[in-house]
Amino acid sequence: MTASKGLAALLLACVSLPCAQARTLPVPDQRPTPGNEAPPLPIARAAYSTPVNYLLQCAGCHLDRGQGSAQNDTPRLEGFVGNFLKVEGGREFLVRVPGVSQSALNDQQVADLLNWLLDRDGMAGSSTPEHWQRYTAQEVGRLRSQSMLDLPKVRRGLIQALRAQGIVIDDGLRH
Ligand code: HEC
């Protein structure tokens, strides 16, 4: 292909791309299918089960079994996340990370989700201490509104405290 033909092809691609995208948008006078007029319920009011809430709100980043993703700097929850309950400040941290505190779930749903994740029969497995206190909606409500201004620093401090206890940091991250 000559240089001028290549340029023409590029220009054509640039010009036609926005149209191609525009065609994927709903038309302004689009109507719901008959019988399906009710607007969808927000997730905080929909009564999905906790595992479904996890899939809808968390698995996009942490993956379906909580494997995490090093490429996206997303920590593994599976077999690891319960360790945070072993150090001071860790319990609060688990509610205050943005993925949790800013999720679209209500306080009770967040409490149920964390309790489900941390269950020793669940994702966290034996990383969770044998005796631990389950979260309540009240506790979640109090903690989630306290934003964390320097998350990496808080996390580093917690990881350091865990290492000091001889705990191996198996969070799947590269650093
Ligand atoms: C947009 C991607 C994303 C979503 C969605 C997300 N997380 Fe996260 N999560 C992260 C990242 C990245 C971290 C590491 C700390 C940080 O940078 O926020 C993290 C940290 C955490 C931690 C602390 C564990 C650790 O090792 O630091 C927990 C617990 C957690 N997430 C649970 C959840 C839950 C539960 C949900 C769903 C309600 C969720 N996350 C949704 C990306 C996400």
Boltz pocket constraint, residues with backbone or C-beta under 6 A from the ligand:
constraints:
  - pocket:
      binder: B
      contacts: [[A, 53], [A, 54], [A, 57], [A, 58], [A, 59], [A, 60], [A, 61], [A, 62], [A, 72], [A, 73], [A, 74], [A, 75], [A, 76], [A, 81], [A, 93], [A, 94], [A, 97], [A, 98], [A, 99], [A, 100], [A, 103], [A, 113], [A, 117], [A, 151], [A, 155], [A, 171]]
      max_distance: 6.0
